[in-house]
Amino acid sequence: MRVCFDARGLGGNLTGAGKVLVGLLRRLREDFPRHEYVQLRPRASGAWRLPRQLLWEQAELPWRAARARADVLHVAGATSAPLLRRGGLVMTVHDLAPTRRPGLLPGARSRWYWGRFVPLTARFADRVIVPSLATRRDLVELAGVRPERIRVIPWGPMLDVAGPPAAAELARVRTAHALPARYVLYVGTIDRRKDYRTLLGALARLDPALHLVLAGTLIAGRTDLPELVARLGLGARVRVLGYVPEADLPALYAGAAAFVYPSFYEGFGLPVLEAMACGTPVVTYNTTSLPEVAGPAAILLDPPVTAEALAAALARATEDLATREALIGRGLEQVKRFDWRRTAALTQEVYESLIG
């Protein structure tokens, strides 16, 4: 069997969709070596504006897959699936945040593409893979995809965590990123999907010695975080690292007093799983897919969350020894439920179901 993938998102600094595809490809090739897994990329490089993106997704990609004699074409990067591909088309939908909450995106084109066109193309896929029951529900309700075409296949943690990082590694990462002595950590893109206003309000109510470290990219036009930090006078307590290499993430997680993920909407919430794998207490919101991933291993706050409630939860996670130990222990157990070997096996079953 030959499976082709839209691999244009695998260059540069990988974010969630790219990391997930890397994890899937690695496991498929190791566990199913008799099959071919081919990465298709555009020949030309440059900025991905909408007309060029649609030309690739709707014309060049299916043409390249046909030339490669693909048995299956898997569009796994949370982008649109080709409408003209006939047979063997698998699409991964990470979430429907732009459809459920269109105000998260600036600009009519972005809202049309992510909020309307991408979900529309899911109706034409032979199978649609989603990482959570929450995304499955949204796909049926908001995009009209038939339930029998959808397969829920959770992801696994991306980090290579064999145990607690050595003291030397913790020190290296602390020095490399100029980390404060005590910090609460957030990992992920910084945009309107995250409740950073409440998070900053919570920080202002916590011990001044406790800092907030944000490891992620500020999405231009989708956040006013820097202005809000300045307005609240929290500049000395908030550190934005930008993109952090994956090799540094285990020590970054492990060195944190707690991990906070104040998200309004998630299709999965991979950083929650990574934090638990690193033995870090987690505080997050009880919404969309997050309770599926966190289970009983995190402090889950019911929206709408106030700054006072978030501050109280973070205080418990960072200062109450019994709470910390319970969260860490349950987190390490919860992570065992998510495994890339199982993800790859279930995905391979989807491929095989399409070719008989």
C-alpha positions in Angstrom: 0.0 0.0 0.0 1.2 3.5 -0.8 -0.1 6.3 1.3 0.7 9.9 0.3 0.6 12.8 2.8 0.3 16.6 2.3 3.7 17.4 4.0 4.1 21.1 3.3 3.7 21.9 7.0 6.8 19.9 8.0 9.3 22.6 7.4 10.6 25.2 9.9 9.4 25.4 13.5 6.7 22.8 13.9 3.5 23.7 15.7 0.7 21.3 16.8 -0.4 20.0 13.3 3.2 19.5 12.1 4.2 17.7 15.3 1.3 15.4 15.1 2.1 14.4 11.5 5.8 13.8 12.4 4.7 11.5 15.3 2.3 9.6 13.1 4.8 9.1 10.2 7.5 8.0 12.5 5.3 5.4 14.1 3.7 4.2 10.9 7.1 3.6 9.3 8.5 1.7 12.3 5.4 -0.5 12.8 4.2 -1.0 9.2 7.5 -1.1 7.2 5.9 -3.1 4.3 3.9 -0.1 3.3 5.1 3.1 1.7 4.4 6.5 3.3 5.2 9.3 0.8 5.5 13.0 1.7 4.3 15.4 -1.0 5.5 19.0 -1.0 5.1 21.9 -3.4 8.0 22.5 -5.7 7.9 26.2 -5.1 8.6 27.9 -1.8 7.3 31.2 -0.5 4.4 32.8 1.4 1.2 30.8 1.5 -1.5 33.2 0.6 -5.0 31.9 0.1 -5.1 31.6 -3.7 -1.9 29.7 -3.8 -3.0 27.5 -0.9 -6.2 26.5 -2.6 -4.3 25.8 -5.9 -2.1 23.4 -4.0 -4.8 21.7 -2.0 -7.4 21.4 -4.7 -5.3 20.9 -7.9 -1.6 20.2 -7.5 -1.9 17.9 -4.4 -4.4 15.4 -5.9 -2.6 15.5 -9.2 0.7 14.6 -7.5 -1.0 11.9 -5.5 -2.4 10.4 -8.7 1.0 10.6 -10.4 2.5 8.8 -7.4 -0.2 6.1 -7.7 -1.3 6.6 -4.2 -3.8 4.1 -2.8 -4.6 6.6 -0.1 -4.2 10.4 0.2 -4.1 11.6 3.8 -4.6 15.3 4.3 -3.4 15.4 7.9 -2.5 19.1 8.4 -5.9 20.5 9.4 -6.3 22.1 6.0 -8.8 21.5 3.2 -9.2 18.2 1.4 -9.3 18.1 -2.4 -12.9 18.0 -3.7 -11.9 16.2 -6.9 -10.1 13.2 -5.4 -12.1 10.1 -5.9 -11.5 7.2 -3.5 -8.9 6.7 -0.8 -9.2 10.2 0.7 -8.6 10.5 4.4 -8.7 13.9 6.2 -7.7 14.8 9.7 -9.7 17.5 11.4 -8.1 18.8 14.5 -10.9 21.1 15.6 -13.7 23.4 14.5 -12.8 26.4 16.5 -13.1 28.8 13.6 -16.6 27.5 12.9 -17.7 27.4 16.5 -16.1 30.8 17.3 -15.5 32.7 14.1 -14.4 35.8 16.0 -11.1 34.0 16.8 -9.8 34.8 13.4 -9.2 38.2 11.9 -10.2 38.9 8.3 -13.1 37.6 6.2 -10.8 35.3 4.1 -9.5 33.5 7.1 -12.9 33.1 8.5 -14.3 31.7 5.2 -11.4 29.3 4.7 -11.0 27.9 8.2 -14.5 28.3 9.4 -16.5 27.3 6.3 -14.5 25.8 3.5 -12.3 23.3 5.4 -15.3 21.8 7.2 -17.2 21.6 3.9 -14.4 19.6 2.3 -14.7 17.1 5.2 -18.0 15.9 3.7 -16.2 14.7 0.6 -13.6 12.6 2.4 -14.0 8.9 2.6 -12.9 8.9 6.2 -12.3 11.8 8.6 -10.0 11.3 11.6 -10.5 13.4 14.7 -8.5 13.3 18.0 -11.4 13.7 20.4 -15.1 13.0 20.9 -15.5 16.8 21.2 -14.3 17.3 17.7 -16.4 14.5 16.5 -19.5 16.1 17.9 -18.7 19.4 16.3 -18.0 17.8 13.0 -21.4 16.2 12.9 -23.2 19.2 14.2 -21.5 22.1 12.5 -20.2 20.5 9.2 -22.8 17.8 8.6 -20.3 15.0 8.2 -22.0 11.6 8.6 -21.0 9.9 11.9 -20.1 6.6 10.3 -17.4 8.3 8.3 -15.6 9.7 11.4 -13.0 7.8 13.4 -11.8 9.1 16.8 -8.1 8.4 17.2 -6.4 10.3 20.0 -2.8 11.3 19.8 0.1 10.5 22.1 2.7 12.8 23.8 5.3 14.0 21.4 8.2 14.5 23.9 10.8 11.8 24.5 10.5 11.6 28.3 12.3 8.6 29.8 12.3 10.1 33.3 13.0 13.4 35.1 15.6 15.5 33.4 19.0 15.5 34.9 20.1 18.4 37.1 22.6 19.5 34.4 19.8 19.5 31.7 17.5 21.6 34.0 20.3 24.1 34.5 21.1 24.3 30.8 17.6 25.0 29.8 17.1 27.5 32.7 20.2 29.4 31.6 19.4 29.2 27.9 16.0 30.8 28.3 16.8 33.0 31.3 14.1 31.4 33.4 13.0 32.8 36.7 13.4 30.8 39.9 9.7 29.9 40.2 7.3 30.0 37.3 4.0 28.8 36.0 4.3 27.6 32.4 2.1 27.9 29.3 3.1 26.2 26.0 1.3 26.9 22.7 0.4 29.6 20.3 -0.8 32.9 22.0 -4.0 33.9 20.3 -7.7 34.6 21.1 -8.4 31.0 21.7 -6.6 31.3 25.1 -8.0 33.2 28.1 -4.8 35.1 28.8 -6.7 38.1 30.2 -8.0 35.9 33.1 -4.6 34.3 33.4 -2.9 37.7 33.8 -5.5 38.7 36.3 -4.8 35.5 38.3 -1.0 36.1 38.1 -1.6 39.6 39.7 -3.2 37.9 42.6 -0.5 35.3 43.3 2.8 35.5 45.1 5.0 38.2 43.4 7.9 35.7 43.4 5.9 33.5 41.0 6.4 34.3 37.3 4.5 33.4 34.1 6.5 31.9 31.3 4.9 31.6 27.9 6.6 29.3 25.4 4.9 30.0 22.1 4.5 32.3 19.2 2.5 35.5 19.4 0.1 35.4 16.5 0.1 38.8 14.8 -3.4 40.4 14.8 -4.8 37.7 17.1 -3.6 38.9 20.5 -3.1 42.1 22.5 -1.1 40.3 25.2 1.9 42.6 25.2 -0.4 45.7 25.7 -2.3 44.0 28.4 0.8 43.0 30.3 2.1 46.6 30.2 -1.3 47.9 31.3 -1.4 45.6 34.3 2.2 46.4 35.3 3.3 42.7 35.0 6.2 43.2 32.6 8.7 42.0 35.2 6.8 38.8 35.9 5.9 37.7 32.4 8.4 36.2 30.0 7.5 35.3 26.4 10.0 32.8 25.0 8.6 32.5 21.5 9.2 29.1 19.8 11.1 26.7 22.0 13.0 23.7 20.5 11.5 20.4 21.3 14.7 19.2 22.9 14.3 21.9 25.6 10.6 21.3 26.4 11.0 18.4 28.9 13.2 20.4 31.2 11.0 23.5 30.7 7.9 21.6 31.7 9.7 19.8 34.6 11.1 23.0 36.0 7.7 24.6 36.2 5.8 24.9 39.5 2.7 24.2 37.5 1.4 24.1 33.9 -1.6 26.3 33.0 -3.7 25.9 29.9 -6.5 28.4 29.9 -8.1 27.5 26.6 -11.6 28.4 25.5 -11.6 25.7 22.8 -9.3 22.7 22.0 -9.6 19.8 19.6 -7.2 17.9 21.7 -4.8 19.9 23.9 -1.4 18.2 23.3 0.5 20.4 25.8 -1.7 19.2 28.6 -0.5 15.6 27.9 3.1 16.7 27.6 3.0 18.5 30.9 1.6 15.4 32.7 4.2 13.2 31.0 6.9 15.5 32.5 5.5 15.3 36.0 4.1 18.8 36.2 0.8 19.6 37.9 -1.8 20.9 35.4 -4.6 23.5 35.7 -6.9 23.8 32.7 -10.5 24.5 31.7 -13.3 22.0 31.7 -14.4 22.6 28.1 -14.4 20.9 24.7 -11.7 18.1 24.5 -9.7 19.1 27.6 -11.5 16.8 30.1 -11.0 13.9 27.7 -7.3 14.4 27.7 -6.8 15.5 31.3 -9.3 13.1 32.9 -8.9 13.1 36.7 -5.3 14.2 36.5 -5.8 18.0 36.4 -7.6 20.8 38.2 -10.5 21.5 35.8 -12.2 24.9 36.0 -15.7 25.3 34.6 -16.0 28.4 32.3 -16.6 31.2 32.7 -13.5 31.3 34.8 -12.7 34.3 37.0 -9.2 35.5 37.8 -9.9 34.7 41.5 -10.8 31.1 40.7 -7.8 30.6 38.4 -5.5 32.1 41.0 -6.9 29.8 43.7 -6.4 26.8 41.5 -2.8 27.8 40.7 -2.1 28.4 44.3 -3.2 24.9 45.1 -1.2 23.4 42.3 2.0 25.3 43.2 1.9 25.4 47.0 -0.3 22.6 48.4 2.0 19.6 48.7 -0.8 17.0 48.9 -2.5 18.5 45.8 0.7 18.6 43.9 1.6 15.0 44.6 -1.9 13.8 43.7 -1.9 15.7 40.4 1.6 14.5 39.5 0.8 10.9 40.3 -2.5 10.9 38.4 -1.0 12.7 35.5 1.7 10.1 35.0 -1.0 7.4 35.0 -3.3 9.4 32.7 -0.5 9.7 30.1 -0.3 5.9 29.8 -3.8 5.9 28.1 -2.3 7.8 25.1 0.2 6.1 22.9 1.5 6.7 19.4 1.7 3.0 18.7 -2.0 2.7 19.1 -2.6 5.9 17.2 -0.6 4.5 14.2 -2.4 1.1 14.4 -5.8 2.6 14.3 -4.8 5.0 11.5 -3.5 2.1 9.5 -6.8 0.3 10.0 -8.5 3.3 8.4 -6.3 3.1 5.4 -6.8 -0.6 4.9 -10.6 -0.2 5.2 -10.5 1.9 2.1 -8.7 -0.4 -0.2 -10.4 -3.7 0.7 
